[in-house]
Amino acid sequence: RNTVAQFCKRTCNDCSKPATSRVDKCSDDVTKMFVLDGEEMNLCRWTQIRPTARCTTPVKGDLIVSDLCKETCGKCIKLPTLVPSAAPSMSETSFATSCTDDDEFFLQRGERTNLCEWAKASSTRCMASVSGGKFVYNFCRKTCAMCVHFNGPFAQLSAYPSAPSTYPSSRPSSVTSFSHPSMNFTQEPPCDSVKQQERGQILFNMLENVSGTDLLSNIDSPQRRAINWLIDDCTSLCLPESALIQRYVISLMYFSMQGDTWHSSSKFLSCSHECEWYPGKIVCNEKHEVTKLNLDENNLVGSLPFELQELVQLKEIDLDCNSITGSIPKSIGNLSNLTVIDFDKNKLTGSIPDSLYSLKKLQVLDLNNNILSGTISNKISQLSDLRFVQLNTNMFRGTVPSEIYSLEKLNTFQVHKNNMMTGTVSQEVCSLMEKGSLEIFWVSCNVSCACCNHISRCGSS
């Protein structure tokens, strides 16, 4: 009587028995290589990224990819169903709904830790290899979201057309070492050997906490387009979660702001590290964390993604002279290392979010020539390192906050051409002019100011 193990030897850990000739004949030709964008890669591995689209690609003569990558393209000879009649039927639906964590497995890392509790800390841990050719997700199906493998949010993701994906000849990897009486956790995590749908599920789980389920599931959203690109991308899943999120956020800038129409997109969406996508414009520190994002005068069209808050080491963001619409995201207040915000000459609307006034290191706030409204909050006094403020040519109303007198490093403060601003500038603010620290102080001509140095221009402004 035949059993499933006779035909699923690798899965059932029964590789000691010779495979039948019928199975041997069905395999990928791993010797076939081809060149894409100057880089040599394995044909079948390239096909595994998007088998539906790539298996029908012509190769040479009458051959197509599926003739050489039979296993990947599902061209193996189909064997008769050998599930014993007494065995329960294994439909996709029942497989998904009966999925739970196995709580009987533990790690020994100084102290005994439940395997699935350990896996919850990071999506990439689900891909750690254990003994017997199995992975963590085999034991922690609920934690690793394998329960939605067939009908969950990622199951509905469709491939989004993107640049051809390539795999480097070698990839960075990490080794996880653990010990356990019955399980050996010393193998290298097979981060990059997963199938496309598993790769997609891992990334979806990770980015769900960044963008939310709704945006990632919406086929028309930039977030969806970015994750689809990342699924097809040549990035290694062995990278730390923070590195994968950074790559996602930078690619999201491209998809959110019509990157295909930019004046220059340089190496955006290439296999190179995102720090190399736009030399001199995207600047990173020695840890390859983005510290400066300069895409000024580049025909950016669209709204700022709130996910920029994930670039926690960002110090300068310069996006002036574009066509950015929408409001300044409240999440900008989470970028605690920001020293420069330069969004002038765009089409931004709404008010300055209160969260921005929590950026203690901010030195430059340049928002002139937009359509911003609301008042200038007295919380501006919290920005003790502020030196340069340009808010002119907007639709601000109210008065010039007297609290700016406490900004001893302030050199430039311009709020002219905000015709709904009124009131009188306090003598306390004028004292900054007297001290010499505040050199350029322009307000709307509707505002009474005894010390402002733009008075002669009011007749023509």
Order of alpha helices (4+ residues) and beta strands (2+ residues): alpha-beta-beta-alpha-alpha-alpha-alpha-beta-beta-alpha-beta-beta-alpha-beta-beta-alpha-alpha-alpha-alpha-beta-beta-beta-beta-beta-beta-beta-beta-beta-beta-beta-beta-beta-alpha-beta
